[in-house]
């Protein structure tokens, strides 16, 4: 079952949510600049 995870683009620094399946490494592309320099951000619990 896919979850929503937060990602950040290292190129344009925008943050966005994408479906994420634990254990599966997929290549991510930034929806803004089409860069593949996208890192997953761990959700910070307040
Ligand atoms: Zn970007």
mmCIF file of the protein (N, C-alpha, C, O) and its ligand, coordinates in Angstrom:
data_MODEL
# 
_entry.id   MODEL 
# 
loop_
_entity.id 
_entity.type 
_entity.pdbx_number_of_molecules 
1 polymer     1 
2 non-polymer 1 
# 
_entity_poly.entity_id                      1 
_entity_poly.type                           'polypeptide(L)' 
_entity_poly.nstd_linkage                   no 
_entity_poly.nstd_monomer                   no 
_entity_poly.pdbx_seq_one_letter_code       
;(UNK)(UNK)(UNK)(UNK)(UNK)(UNK)(UNK)(UNK)(UNK)(UNK)(UNK)(UNK)(UNK)(UNK)(UNK)(UNK)
(UNK)(UNK)(UNK)(UNK)(UNK)(UNK)(UNK)(UNK)(UNK)(UNK)(UNK)(UNK)(UNK)(UNK)(UNK)(UNK)
(UNK)(UNK)(UNK)(UNK)(UNK)(UNK)(UNK)(UNK)(UNK)(UNK)(UNK)(UNK)(UNK)(UNK)
;
_entity_poly.pdbx_seq_one_letter_code_can   XXXXXXXXXXXXXXXXXXXXXXXXXXXXXXXXXXXXXXXXXXXXXX 
_entity_poly.pdbx_strand_id                 A 
# 
loop_
_entity_poly_seq.entity_id 
_entity_poly_seq.num 
_entity_poly_seq.mon_id 
_entity_poly_seq.hetero 
1 1  UNK n 
1 2  UNK n 
1 3  UNK n 
1 4  UNK n 
1 5  UNK n 
1 6  UNK n 
1 7  UNK n 
1 8  UNK n 
1 9  UNK n 
1 10 UNK n 
1 11 UNK n 
1 12 UNK n 
1 13 UNK n 
1 14 UNK n 
1 15 UNK n 
1 16 UNK n 
1 17 UNK n 
1 18 UNK n 
1 19 UNK n 
1 20 UNK n 
1 21 UNK n 
1 22 UNK n 
1 23 UNK n 
1 24 UNK n 
1 25 UNK n 
1 26 UNK n 
1 27 UNK n 
1 28 UNK n 
1 29 UNK n 
1 30 UNK n 
1 31 UNK n 
1 32 UNK n 
1 33 UNK n 
1 34 UNK n 
1 35 UNK n 
1 36 UNK n 
1 37 UNK n 
1 38 UNK n 
1 39 UNK n 
1 40 UNK n 
1 41 UNK n 
1 42 UNK n 
1 43 UNK n 
1 44 UNK n 
1 45 UNK n 
1 46 UNK n 
# 
loop_
_struct_asym.id 
_struct_asym.entity_id 
A 1 
B 2 
# 
loop_
_chem_comp.id 
_chem_comp.type 
_chem_comp.mon_nstd_flag 
UNK 'L-peptide linking' . 
ZN  non-polymer         . 
# 
_pdbx_entity_nonpoly.entity_id   2 
_pdbx_entity_nonpoly.name        ? 
_pdbx_entity_nonpoly.comp_id     ZN 
# 
_pdbx_nonpoly_scheme.asym_id         B 
_pdbx_nonpoly_scheme.entity_id       2 
_pdbx_nonpoly_scheme.mon_id          ZN 
_pdbx_nonpoly_scheme.ndb_seq_num     1 
_pdbx_nonpoly_scheme.pdb_seq_num     101 
_pdbx_nonpoly_scheme.auth_seq_num    101 
_pdbx_nonpoly_scheme.pdb_mon_id      ZN 
_pdbx_nonpoly_scheme.auth_mon_id     ZN 
_pdbx_nonpoly_scheme.pdb_strand_id   A 
_pdbx_nonpoly_scheme.pdb_ins_code    . 
# 
loop_
_atom_site.group_PDB 
_atom_site.id 
_atom_site.type_symbol 
_atom_site.label_atom_id 
_atom_site.label_alt_id 
_atom_site.label_comp_id 
_atom_site.label_asym_id 
_atom_site.label_entity_id 
_atom_site.label_seq_id 
_atom_site.pdbx_PDB_ins_code 
_atom_site.Cartn_x 
_atom_site.Cartn_y 
_atom_site.Cartn_z 
_atom_site.occupancy 
_atom_site.B_iso_or_equiv 
_atom_site.pdbx_formal_charge 
_atom_site.auth_seq_id 
_atom_site.auth_comp_id 
_atom_site.auth_asym_id 
_atom_site.auth_atom_id 
_atom_site.pdbx_PDB_model_num 
ATOM   1   N  N  . UNK A 1 1  ? 0.854  -1.203 0.000   1.00 0.00 ? 1   UNK A N  1 
ATOM   2   C  CA . UNK A 1 1  ? 0.000  0.000  0.000   1.00 0.00 ? 1   UNK A CA 1 
ATOM   3   C  C  . UNK A 1 1  ? 0.886  1.247  0.000   1.00 0.00 ? 1   UNK A C  1 
ATOM   4   O  O  . UNK A 1 1  ? 1.798  1.373  0.817   1.00 0.00 ? 1   UNK A O  1 
ATOM   5   N  N  . UNK A 1 2  ? 0.614  2.132  -0.892  1.00 0.00 ? 2   UNK A N  1 
ATOM   6   C  CA . UNK A 1 2  ? 1.447  3.334  -1.017  1.00 0.00 ? 2   UNK A CA 1 
ATOM   7   C  C  . UNK A 1 2  ? 1.053  4.370  0.024   1.00 0.00 ? 2   UNK A C  1 
ATOM   8   O  O  . UNK A 1 2  ? -0.114 4.516  0.388   1.00 0.00 ? 2   UNK A O  1 
ATOM   9   N  N  . UNK A 1 3  ? 2.066  5.078  0.485   1.00 0.00 ? 3   UNK A N  1 
ATOM   10  C  CA . UNK A 1 3  ? 1.838  6.165  1.420   1.00 0.00 ? 3   UNK A CA 1 
ATOM   11  C  C  . UNK A 1 3  ? 2.219  7.471  0.727   1.00 0.00 ? 3   UNK A C  1 
ATOM   12  O  O  . UNK A 1 3  ? 2.866  7.481  -0.319  1.00 0.00 ? 3   UNK A O  1 
ATOM   13  N  N  . UNK A 1 4  ? 1.799  8.555  1.341   1.00 0.00 ? 4   UNK A N  1 
ATOM   14  C  CA . UNK A 1 4  ? 2.253  9.850  0.855   1.00 0.00 ? 4   UNK A CA 1 
ATOM   15  C  C  . UNK A 1 4  ? 3.513  10.214 1.607   1.00 0.00 ? 4   UNK A C  1 
ATOM   16  O  O  . UNK A 1 4  ? 3.545  10.152 2.836   1.00 0.00 ? 4   UNK A O  1 
ATOM   17  N  N  . UNK A 1 5  ? 4.536  10.588 0.894   1.00 0.00 ? 5   UNK A N  1 
ATOM   18  C  CA . UNK A 1 5  ? 5.761  11.035 1.536   1.00 0.00 ? 5   UNK A CA 1 
ATOM   19  C  C  . UNK A 1 5  ? 6.133  12.398 0.975   1.00 0.00 ? 5   UNK A C  1 
ATOM   20  O  O  . UNK A 1 5  ? 5.777  12.761 -0.146  1.00 0.00 ? 5   UNK A O  1 
ATOM   21  N  N  . UNK A 1 6  ? 6.855  13.128 1.793   1.00 0.00 ? 6   UNK A N  1 
ATOM   22  C  CA . UNK A 1 6  ? 7.234  14.467 1.375   1.00 0.00 ? 6   UNK A CA 1 
ATOM   23  C  C  . UNK A 1 6  ? 8.615  14.420 0.739   1.00 0.00 ? 6   UNK A C  1 
ATOM   24  O  O  . UNK A 1 6  ? 9.523  13.755 1.236   1.00 0.00 ? 6   UNK A O  1 
ATOM   25  N  N  . UNK A 1 7  ? 8.753  15.123 -0.345  1.00 0.00 ? 7   UNK A N  1 
ATOM   26  C  CA . UNK A 1 7  ? 10.023 15.175 -1.065  1.00 0.00 ? 7   UNK A CA 1 
ATOM   27  C  C  . UNK A 1 7  ? 10.439 16.620 -1.266  1.00 0.00 ? 7   UNK A C  1 
ATOM   28  O  O  . UNK A 1 7  ? 9.616  17.535 -1.281  1.00 0.00 ? 7   UNK A O  1 
ATOM   29  N  N  . UNK A 1 8  ? 11.734 16.794 -1.417  1.00 0.00 ? 8   UNK A N  1 
ATOM   30  C  CA . UNK A 1 8  ? 12.246 18.130 -1.672  1.00 0.00 ? 8   UNK A CA 1 
ATOM   31  C  C  . UNK A 1 8  ? 13.204 18.081 -2.844  1.00 0.00 ? 8   UNK A C  1 
ATOM   32  O  O  . UNK A 1 8  ? 14.051 17.193 -2.944  1.00 0.00 ? 8   UNK A O  1 
ATOM   33  N  N  . UNK A 1 9  ? 13.054 19.039 -3.713  1.00 0.00 ? 9   UNK A N  1 
ATOM   34  C  CA . UNK A 1 9  ? 13.938 19.132 -4.858  1.00 0.00 ? 9   UNK A CA 1 
ATOM   35  C  C  . UNK A 1 9  ? 15.181 19.920 -4.457  1.00 0.00 ? 9   UNK A C  1 
ATOM   36  O  O  . UNK A 1 9  ? 15.071 21.021 -3.917  1.00 0.00 ? 9   UNK A O  1 
ATOM   37  N  N  . UNK A 1 10 ? 16.347 19.370 -4.716  1.00 0.00 ? 10  UNK A N  1 
ATOM   38  C  CA . UNK A 1 10 ? 17.596 20.038 -4.350  1.00 0.00 ? 10  UNK A CA 1 
ATOM   39  C  C  . UNK A 1 10 ? 17.989 21.105 -5.365  1.00 0.00 ? 10  UNK A C  1 
ATOM   40  O  O  . UNK A 1 10 ? 18.926 21.872 -5.145  1.00 0.00 ? 10  UNK A O  1 
ATOM   41  N  N  . UNK A 1 11 ? 17.296 21.143 -6.427  1.00 0.00 ? 11  UNK A N  1 
ATOM   42  C  CA . UNK A 1 11 ? 17.636 22.113 -7.469  1.00 0.00 ? 11  UNK A CA 1 
ATOM   43  C  C  . UNK A 1 11 ? 16.845 23.414 -7.285  1.00 0.00 ? 11  UNK A C  1 
ATOM   44  O  O  . UNK A 1 11 ? 17.421 24.501 -7.238  1.00 0.00 ? 11  UNK A O  1 
ATOM   45  N  N  . UNK A 1 12 ? 15.509 23.282 -7.182  1.00 0.00 ? 12  UNK A N  1 
ATOM   46  C  CA . UNK A 1 12 ? 14.691 24.489 -7.034  1.00 0.00 ? 12  UNK A CA 1 
ATOM   47  C  C  . UNK A 1 12 ? 14.189 24.644 -5.606  1.00 0.00 ? 12  UNK A C  1 
ATOM   48  O  O  . UNK A 1 12 ? 13.505 25.616 -5.285  1.00 0.00 ? 12  UNK A O  1 
ATOM   49  N  N  . UNK A 1 13 ? 14.530 23.679 -4.742  1.00 0.00 ? 13  UNK A N  1 
ATOM   50  C  CA . UNK A 1 13 ? 14.208 23.726 -3.318  1.00 0.00 ? 13  UNK A CA 1 
ATOM   51  C  C  . UNK A 1 13 ? 12.709 23.692 -3.023  1.00 0.00 ? 13  UNK A C  1 
ATOM   52  O  O  . UNK A 1 13 ? 12.286 24.060 -1.927  1.00 0.00 ? 13  UNK A O  1 
ATOM   53  N  N  . UNK A 1 14 ? 11.924 23.265 -3.968  1.00 0.00 ? 14  UNK A N  1 
ATOM   54  C  CA . UNK A 1 14 ? 10.495 23.168 -3.695  1.00 0.00 ? 14  UNK A CA 1 
ATOM   55  C  C  . UNK A 1 14 ? 10.185 21.841 -3.006  1.00 0.00 ? 14  UNK A C  1 
ATOM   56  O  O  . UNK A 1 14 ? 10.874 20.841 -3.208  1.00 0.00 ? 14  UNK A O  1 
ATOM   57  N  N  . UNK A 1 15 ? 9.145  21.857 -2.201  1.00 0.00 ? 15  UNK A N  1 
ATOM   58  C  CA . UNK A 1 15 ? 8.729  20.652 -1.499  1.00 0.00 ? 15  UNK A CA 1 
ATOM   59  C  C  . UNK A 1 15 ? 7.379  20.203 -2.035  1.00 0.00 ? 15  UNK A C  1 
ATOM   60  O  O  . UNK A 1 15 ? 6.520  21.017 -2.371  1.00 0.00 ? 15  UNK A O  1 
ATOM   61  N  N  . UNK A 1 16 ? 7.214  18.887 -2.106  1.00 0.00 ? 16  UNK A N  1 
ATOM   62  C  CA . UNK A 1 16 ? 5.977  18.350 -2.651  1.00 0.00 ? 16  UNK A CA 1 
ATOM   63  C  C  . UNK A 1 16 ? 5.774  16.955 -2.119  1.00 0.00 ? 16  UNK A C  1 
ATOM   64  O  O  . UNK A 1 16 ? 6.716  16.315 -1.652  1.00 0.00 ? 16  UNK A O  1 
ATOM   65  N  N  . UNK A 1 17 ? 4.535  16.478 -2.188  1.00 0.00 ? 17  UNK A N  1 
ATOM   66  C  CA . UNK A 1 17 ? 4.214  15.137 -1.730  1.00 0.00 ? 17  UNK A CA 1 
ATOM   67  C  C  . UNK A 1 17 ? 3.990  14.212 -2.916  1.00 0.00 ? 17  UNK A C  1 
ATOM   68  O  O  . UNK A 1 17 ? 3.360  14.581 -3.907  1.00 0.00 ? 17  UNK A O  1 
ATOM   69  N  N  . UNK A 1 18 ? 4.523  13.000 -2.788  1.00 0.00 ? 18  UNK A N  1 
ATOM   70  C  CA . UNK A 1 18 ? 4.336  12.002 -3.825  1.00 0.00 ? 18  UNK A CA 1 
ATOM   71  C  C  . UNK A 1 18 ? 4.005  10.682 -3.151  1.00 0.00 ? 18  UNK A C  1 
ATOM   72  O  O  . UNK A 1 18 ? 4.388  10.457 -2.003  1.00 0.00 ? 18  UNK A O  1 
ATOM   73  N  N  . UNK A 1 19 ? 3.304  9.815  -3.850  1.00 0.00 ? 19  UNK A N  1 
ATOM   74  C  CA . UNK A 1 19 ? 3.070  8.475  -3.313  1.00 0.00 ? 19  UNK A CA 1 
ATOM   75  C  C  . UNK A 1 19 ? 4.391  7.733  -3.147  1.00 0.00 ? 19  UNK A C  1 
ATOM   76  O  O  . UNK A 1 19 ? 5.265  7.795  -4.013  1.00 0.00 ? 19  UNK A O  1 
ATOM   77  N  N  . UNK A 1 20 ? 4.522  7.049  -2.052  1.00 0.00 ? 20  UNK A N  1 
ATOM   78  C  CA . UNK A 1 20 ? 5.771  6.370  -1.741  1.00 0.00 ? 20  UNK A CA 1 
ATOM   79  C  C  . UNK A 1 20 ? 5.472  4.975  -1.218  1.00 0.00 ? 20  UNK A C  1 
ATOM   80  O  O  . UNK A 1 20 ? 4.666  4.809  -0.303  1.00 0.00 ? 20  UNK A O  1 
ATOM   81  N  N  . UNK A 1 21 ? 6.115  3.982  -1.793  1.00 0.00 ? 21  UNK A N  1 
ATOM   82  C  CA . UNK A 1 21 ? 5.961  2.614  -1.326  1.00 0.00 ? 21  UNK A CA 1 
ATOM   83  C  C  . UNK A 1 21 ? 7.193  2.210  -0.549  1.00 0.00 ? 21  UNK A C  1 
ATOM   84  O  O  . UNK A 1 21 ? 8.287  2.168  -1.112  1.00 0.00 ? 21  UNK A O  1 
ATOM   85  N  N  . UNK A 1 22 ? 7.043  1.908  0.745   1.00 0.00 ? 22  UNK A N  1 
ATOM   86  C  CA . UNK A 1 22 ? 8.210  1.519  1.544   1.00 0.00 ? 22  UNK A CA 1 
ATOM   87  C  C  . UNK A 1 22 ? 8.916  0.309  0.952   1.00 0.00 ? 22  UNK A C  1 
ATOM   88  O  O  . UNK A 1 22 ? 8.277  -0.666 0.555   1.00 0.00 ? 22  UNK A O  1 
ATOM   89  N  N  . UNK A 1 23 ? 10.245 0.385  0.897   1.00 0.00 ? 23  UNK A N  1 
ATOM   90  C  CA . UNK A 1 23 ? 11.036 -0.725 0.383   1.00 0.00 ? 23  UNK A CA 1 
ATOM   91  C  C  . UNK A 1 23 ? 11.279 -0.651 -1.107  1.00 0.00 ? 23  UNK A C  1 
ATOM   92  O  O  . UNK A 1 23 ? 12.077 -1.415 -1.648  1.00 0.00 ? 23  UNK A O  1 
ATOM   93  N  N  . UNK A 1 24 ? 10.601 0.258  -1.769  1.00 0.00 ? 24  UNK A N  1 
ATOM   94  C  CA . UNK A 1 24 ? 10.768 0.390  -3.213  1.00 0.00 ? 24  UNK A CA 1 
ATOM   95  C  C  . UNK A 1 24 ? 11.483 1.704  -3.519  1.00 0.00 ? 24  UNK A C  1 
ATOM   96  O  O  . UNK A 1 24 ? 11.023 2.783  -3.147  1.00 0.00 ? 24  UNK A O  1 
ATOM   97  N  N  . UNK A 1 25 ? 12.600 1.587  -4.195  1.00 0.00 ? 25  UNK A N  1 
ATOM   98  C  CA . UNK A 1 25 ? 13.326 2.790  -4.577  1.00 0.00 ? 25  UNK A CA 1 
ATOM   99  C  C  . UNK A 1 25 ? 12.951 3.164  -6.010  1.00 0.00 ? 25  UNK A C  1 
ATOM   100 O  O  . UNK A 1 25 ? 13.218 2.430  -6.962  1.00 0.00 ? 25  UNK A O  1 
ATOM   101 N  N  . UNK A 1 26 ? 12.345 4.296  -6.121  1.00 0.00 ? 26  UNK A N  1 
ATOM   102 C  CA . UNK A 1 26 ? 11.957 4.764  -7.451  1.00 0.00 ? 26  UNK A CA 1 
ATOM   103 C  C  . UNK A 1 26 ? 12.647 6.077  -7.730  1.00 0.00 ? 26  UNK A C  1 
ATOM   104 O  O  . UNK A 1 26 ? 12.939 6.841  -6.811  1.00 0.00 ? 26  UNK A O  1 
ATOM   105 N  N  . UNK A 1 27 ? 12.903 6.336  -8.976  1.00 0.00 ? 27  UNK A N  1 
ATOM   106 C  CA . UNK A 1 27 ? 13.484 7.611  -9.332  1.00 0.00 ? 27  UNK A CA 1 
ATOM   107 C  C  . UNK A 1 27 ? 12.388 8.666  -9.338  1.00 0.00 ? 27  UNK A C  1 
ATOM   108 O  O  . UNK A 1 27 ? 11.313 8.486  -9.911  1.00 0.00 ? 27  UNK A O  1 
ATOM   109 N  N  . UNK A 1 28 ? 12.703 9.764  -8.682  1.00 0.00 ? 28  UNK A N  1 
ATOM   110 C  CA . UNK A 1 28 ? 11.722 10.836 -8.563  1.00 0.00 ? 28  UNK A CA 1 
ATOM   111 C  C  . UNK A 1 28 ? 12.109 12.014 -9.429  1.00 0.00 ? 28  UNK A C  1 
ATOM   112 O  O  . UNK A 1 28 ? 13.289 12.317 -9.609  1.00 0.00 ? 28  UNK A O  1 
ATOM   113 N  N  . UNK A 1 29 ? 11.120 12.654 -9.948  1.00 0.00 ? 29  UNK A N  1 
ATOM   114 C  CA . UNK A 1 29 ? 11.357 13.840 -10.760 1.00 0.00 ? 29  UNK A CA 1 
ATOM   115 C  C  . UNK A 1 29 ? 10.570 15.001 -10.189 1.00 0.00 ? 29  UNK A C  1 
ATOM   116 O  O  . UNK A 1 29 ? 9.397  14.868 -9.839  1.00 0.00 ? 29  UNK A O  1 
ATOM   117 N  N  . UNK A 1 30 ? 11.227 16.130 -10.100 1.00 0.00 ? 30  UNK A N  1 
ATOM   118 C  CA . UNK A 1 30 ? 10.576 17.323 -9.578  1.00 0.00 ? 30  UNK A CA 1 
ATOM   119 C  C  . UNK A 1 30 ? 9.474  17.789 -10.523 1.00 0.00 ? 30  UNK A C  1 
ATOM   120 O  O  . UNK A 1 30 ? 9.711  17.941 -11.722 1.00 0.00 ? 30  UNK A O  1 
ATOM   121 N  N  . UNK A 1 31 ? 8.266  18.018 -9.997  1.00 0.00 ? 31  UNK A N  1 
ATOM   122 C  CA . UNK A 1 31 ? 7.180  18.492 -10.854 1.00 0.00 ? 31  UNK A CA 1 
ATOM   123 C  C  . UNK A 1 31 ? 7.381  19.923 -11.330 1.00 0.00 ? 31  UNK A C  1 
ATOM   124 O  O  . UNK A 1 31 ? 6.730  20.364 -12.276 1.00 0.00 ? 31  UNK A O  1 
ATOM   125 N  N  . UNK A 1 32 ? 8.277  20.643 -10.677 1.00 0.00 ? 32  UNK A N  1 
ATOM   126 C  CA . UNK A 1 32 ? 8.493  22.043 -11.057 1.00 0.00 ? 32  UNK A CA 1 
ATOM   127 C  C  . UNK A 1 32 ? 9.571  22.210 -12.121 1.00 0.00 ? 32  UNK A C  1 
ATOM   128 O  O  . UNK A 1 32 ? 9.371  22.904 -13.118 1.00 0.00 ? 32  UNK A O  1 
ATOM   129 N  N  . UNK A 1 33 ? 10.724 21.565 -11.898 1.00 0.00 ? 33  UNK A N  1 
ATOM   130 C  CA . UNK A 1 33 ? 11.856 21.816 -12.792 1.00 0.00 ? 33  UNK A CA 1 
ATOM   131 C  C  . UNK A 1 33 ? 12.329 20.549 -13.505 1.00 0.00 ? 33  UNK A C  1 
ATOM   132 O  O  . UNK A 1 33 ? 13.307 20.590 -14.251 1.00 0.00 ? 33  UNK A O  1 
ATOM   133 N  N  . UNK A 1 34 ? 11.649 19.434 -13.285 1.00 0.00 ? 34  UNK A N  1 
ATOM   134 C  CA . UNK A 1 34 ? 11.980 18.164 -13.937 1.00 0.00 ? 34  UNK A CA 1 
ATOM   135 C  C  . UNK A 1 34 ? 13.352 17.624 -13.570 1.00 0.00 ? 34  UNK A C  1 
ATOM   136 O  O  . UNK A 1 34 ? 13.876 16.734 -14.240 1.00 0.00 ? 34  UNK A O  1 
ATOM   137 N  N  . UNK A 1 35 ? 13.935 18.165 -12.501 1.00 0.00 ? 35  UNK A N  1 
ATOM   138 C  CA . UNK A 1 35 ? 15.208 17.634 -12.032 1.00 0.00 ? 35  UNK A CA 1 
ATOM   139 C  C  . UNK A 1 35 ? 14.986 16.309 -11.325 1.00 0.00 ? 35  UNK A C  1 
ATOM   140 O  O  . UNK A 1 35 ? 13.932 16.081 -10.731 1.00 0.00 ? 35  UNK A O  1 
ATOM   141 N  N  . UNK A 1 36 ? 15.986 15.432 -11.391 1.00 0.00 ? 36  UNK A N  1 
ATOM   142 C  CA . UNK A 1 36 ? 15.858 14.187 -10.634 1.00 0.00 ? 36  UNK A CA 1 
ATOM   143 C  C  . UNK A 1 36 ? 16.640 14.251 -9.330  1.00 0.00 ? 36  UNK A C  1 
ATOM   144 O  O  . UNK A 1 36 ? 16.856 13.227 -8.682  1.00 0.00 ? 36  UNK A O  1 
ATOM   145 N  N  . UNK A 1 37 ? 17.060 15.440 -8.947  1.00 0.00 ? 37  UNK A N  1 
ATOM   146 C  CA . UNK A 1 37 ? 17.746 15.613 -7.656  1.00 0.00 ? 37  UNK A CA 1 
ATOM   147 C  C  . UNK A 1 37 ? 16.707 15.815 -6.568  1.00 0.00 ? 37  UNK A C  1 
ATOM   148 O  O  . UNK A 1 37 ? 16.583 16.895 -5.991  1.00 0.00 ? 37  UNK A O  1 
ATOM   149 N  N  . UNK A 1 38 ? 15.973 14.761 -6.305  1.00 0.00 ? 38  UNK A N  1 
ATOM   150 C  CA . UNK A 1 38 ? 14.880 14.826 -5.343  1.00 0.00 ? 38  UNK A CA 1 
ATOM   151 C  C  . UNK A 1 38 ? 15.190 13.944 -4.155  1.00 0.00 ? 38  UNK A C  1 
ATOM   152 O  O  . UNK A 1 38 ? 15.545 12.775 -4.310  1.00 0.00 ? 38  UNK A O  1 
ATOM   153 N  N  . UNK A 1 39 ? 15.056 14.501 -2.979  1.00 0.00 ? 39  UNK A N  1 
ATOM   154 C  CA . UNK A 1 39 ? 15.308 13.765 -1.746  1.00 0.00 ? 39  UNK A CA 1 
ATOM   155 C  C  . UNK A 1 39 ? 14.020 13.618 -0.955  1.00 0.00 ? 39  UNK A C  1 
ATOM   156 O  O  . UNK A 1 39 ? 13.173 14.510 -0.926  1.00 0.00 ? 39  UNK A O  1 
ATOM   157 N  N  . UNK A 1 40 ? 13.905 12.480 -0.325  1.00 0.00 ? 40  UNK A N  1 
ATOM   158 C  CA . UNK A 1 40 ? 12.744 12.296 0.541   1.00 0.00 ? 40  UNK A CA 1 
ATOM   159 C  C  . UNK A 1 40 ? 13.015 12.963 1.886   1.00 0.00 ? 40  UNK A C  1 
ATOM   160 O  O  . UNK A 1 40 ? 14.121 12.893 2.422   1.00 0.00 ? 40  UNK A O  1 
ATOM   161 N  N  . UNK A 1 41 ? 12.006 13.593 2.403   1.00 0.00 ? 41  UNK A N  1 
ATOM   162 C  CA . UNK A 1 41 ? 12.120 14.250 3.702   1.00 0.00 ? 41  UNK A CA 1 
ATOM   163 C  C  . UNK A 1 41 ? 11.353 13.424 4.712   1.00 0.00 ? 41  UNK A C  1 
ATOM   164 O  O  . UNK A 1 41 ? 10.208 13.036 4.481   1.00 0.00 ? 41  UNK A O  1 
ATOM   165 N  N  . UNK A 1 42 ? 11.989 13.163 5.819   1.00 0.00 ? 42  UNK A N  1 
ATOM   166 C  CA . UNK A 1 42 ? 11.276 12.456 6.879   1.00 0.00 ? 42  UNK A CA 1 
ATOM   167 C  C  . UNK A 1 42 ? 10.272 13.389 7.515   1.00 0.00 ? 42  UNK A C  1 
ATOM   168 O  O  . UNK A 1 42 ? 10.590 14.522 7.875   1.00 0.00 ? 42  UNK A O  1 
ATOM   169 N  N  . UNK A 1 43 ? 9.079  12.904 7.647   1.00 0.00 ? 43  UNK A N  1 
ATOM   170 C  CA . UNK A 1 43 ? 8.028  13.726 8.242   1.00 0.00 ? 43  UNK A CA 1 
ATOM   171 C  C  . UNK A 1 43 ? 8.370  14.065 9.685   1.00 0.00 ? 43  UNK A C  1 
ATOM   172 O  O  . UNK A 1 43 ? 8.598  13.177 10.507  1.00 0.00 ? 43  UNK A O  1 
ATOM   173 N  N  . UNK A 1 44 ? 8.403  15.328 9.974   1.00 0.00 ? 44  UNK A N  1 
ATOM   174 C  CA . UNK A 1 44 ? 8.723  15.733 11.349  1.00 0.00 ? 44  UNK A CA 1 
ATOM   175 C  C  . UNK A 1 44 ? 7.454  15.813 12.167  1.00 0.00 ? 44  UNK A C  1 
ATOM   176 O  O  . UNK A 1 44 ? 6.523  16.549 11.842  1.00 0.00 ? 44  UNK A O  1 
ATOM   177 N  N  . UNK A 1 45 ? 7.440  15.045 13.227  1.00 0.00 ? 45  UNK A N  1 
ATOM   178 C  CA . UNK A 1 45 ? 6.273  15.060 14.109  1.00 0.00 ? 45  UNK A CA 1 
ATOM   179 C  C  . UNK A 1 45 ? 6.440  16.154 15.144  1.00 0.00 ? 45  UNK A C  1 
ATOM   180 O  O  . UNK A 1 45 ? 7.498  16.323 15.750  1.00 0.00 ? 45  UNK A O  1 
ATOM   181 N  N  . UNK A 1 46 ? 5.371  16.878 15.319  1.00 0.00 ? 46  UNK A N  1 
ATOM   182 C  CA . UNK A 1 46 ? 5.458  18.004 16.248  1.00 0.00 ? 46  UNK A CA 1 
ATOM   183 C  C  . UNK A 1 46 ? 5.101  17.553 17.657  1.00 0.00 ? 46  UNK A C  1 
ATOM   184 O  O  . UNK A 1 46 ? 5.116  18.360 18.586  1.00 0.00 ? 46  UNK A O  1 
HETATM 185 ZN ZN . ZN  B 2 .  ? 12.816 21.288 -8.762  1.00 0.00 ? 101 ZN  A ZN 1 
# 
